[in-house]
Amino acid sequence: MVITISSSKPFSNTSSNMIASKPKLLYQKTSETLFYLIRNQVLSLSNVAAPKFENSLKLPSLPVPILSQSIEKYIKTVTPFLSEAELNNTKKILKEFSSENGIGTKLQKLLVQKAQNSENWLADWWLNNAYLGYRDPVVIYSSPGLVFPFEDFINETDRLTYTAQLILAAVEYKKAIYSDKIPVDKMGKEPLDMNQYKQIFGTCRIPGQKLDGLEYNSDSRHIVIVKNNNFFKLEVINRNGEVPSLSQLINHLEMILLESAEVGPPIGVLSTENRDNWNKAYTELIKDPVNKKSVDEIQKSLFLVALDNPMPELNDSRMSMASKQFIHGGGSRGNSANRWFDKTVQFIIGQDGTVGLTYEHSPSEGQPIAVMTDYLVDYIKNNASSGLEDIKLEHWPEKLEFNVSENVSKYIQAANIHIDKLVDNLDMDSFKFTSFGKEFVKSQKLSPDSFLQIAMQYAFYRIHKVPGAHYESAATRKYIHGRTETIRSCSIESIAFAKAMLDTGKSDAERVAALKEAIASHKKYSIEAVNGFGVDRHFLGLKLIALENGLELPEIYSDPSFTRSTHMRLSTSQVATKCDGFMCYAPLTADGYGCCYNPRPHDINFGVSAFAEHPDTSAKQFREALESSLLDMHNVLAKTQKAKL
Ligand code: COA
């Protein structure tokens, strides 16, 4: 094997001669554009210029729904959570709100004006309020894990070979994105906004006080490998734009492995902290120029690859263990410091063949990450890196050094305590449902996604005997810079169906009729949501425009209809991959569940979570209820069909 390197010795910490690419775009706090209010905050920044996909410029702008229509929809969706008297009061408040001189009518006009002057009236608000201004840690509270199909590594050589293939696949994919060669995603026949793809590689979140930043460095030519808490810079594209051969890369990874035998200082654990704490630690950390240089290299890298140690022993299935490894890393006794959680993409390679990633959610939704995953898995399966030849590289792998001051050490101790608490509180029961997949549901002439959502509603109701407010993400990417809208899956019909299933006095025919009504109602809301006509983003827009104009928050935002219907005890999304993988994340509320699912033709992967501390919930309990619900629904359909024959 020929390794051609033109720079000095390996692991030298001298500054490299790589042309430092300046951060191209940076969200910065500016006093004119930052609005911060204590209880209800509007965070707004001027510069939302991330790298763009040309095609998206032709897409339409996100519409502002008509106020009366949103109110009608809202009333329907809050009905399951209210008594008759409460519902009447909500209707009264909304009547006043939307009257000719009502505050809602005024806010609607202001929102329409804002929309006329922007490509997407929600995009900046959403980024800043849902993500960059949110102060809880990204770990558990925001960043999902994505579990790839399991590999079986017999030894470290197997692991390094896979890692090298994965790196090459990701670099190829990055190049394809930037030469506009990846296919445009579609919903039916309609093209979707592809901008999120351009923010996957080279992006990093930067901790701030009250508001974080995002930095884009998509023309970087290096990645960062982390092993035993030691960070290494690794060149993966040379000056000519060429990528190394598989054997060159394996050789470099072997060097890194040798150099990382000793456990490094757990600097990475700082990125698991609450964002304001992290900002303080970060400010302290980068005071030292050695640390500053290392942090810069991490932030500017295209992506990070974590070679993990085994996870602490737990009595979990492999799928649940993998979910935890990718969501949080196992805490201070595990791999939580073997990360930089602000990096948009961190691939994680376990010793035993548990492979996947975690991603920082602010620049992208799950679906582009899932599409990328299928590309990577196919690339490795097809051994697509086998034709690559050795190239001239400029740099040996370089260890990124850190000096740990007494103050930084205190921040690390605090971060260790905090992450261990979070880790202990996450309860997962991820599983593969094998009795049927989406083909069965389609054969019943029903929507698979709606069927699964109604199964979750039924599972929740059979455990708790009360309606569960239920968030499902719908993509609004048919609009320029579109992100998501909420599908409110809990409906009058979903509760009627759950009750019918649990009522021994109901016939199977009545249950099937209730099921079909619940599915139809969910499907109708889904279609409205993907077209930008849900309730939640519109109500958020009205609230934020009120705050931005210094107006008092309207009464509806403190009404029980609002607080109960937005206390999302079920946080769910479909993230579909062709490969046998799945996404997973924590619940949105202390008394809730997370349930991310990948409906495949003949099976369904579920990532199920709950918080261990809450006495009313358990991931195992939800998993069992969901499995039973799916089987009950299948059986009731099958029985009524037989009866017809
Ligand atoms: N009879 C037969 N087939 C049907 C059917 C029916 N009544 N209804 C739907 N189908 C088919 C569809 O044609 C489709 O077929 P295909 O697999 O050949 O394309 C398939 O079933 C799936 O459709 P459905 O289950 O209804 O929903 P969907 O795949 O369109 O997904 C959403 C719905 C809301 C999940 C999707 O629009 C979306 O927004 N996805 C993004 C979610 C997201 O943002 N996730 C990331 C969060 S981080």
Boltz pocket constraint, residues with backbone or C-beta under 6 A from the ligand:
constraints:
  - pocket:
      binder: B
      contacts: [[A, 364], [A, 365], [A, 366], [A, 367], [A, 441], [A, 442], [A, 443], [A, 444], [A, 445], [A, 446], [A, 447], [A, 448], [A, 449], [A, 450], [A, 473], [A, 474], [A, 475], [A, 476], [A, 483], [A, 484], [A, 526], [A, 530], [A, 573], [A, 574], [A, 575]]
      max_distance: 6.0
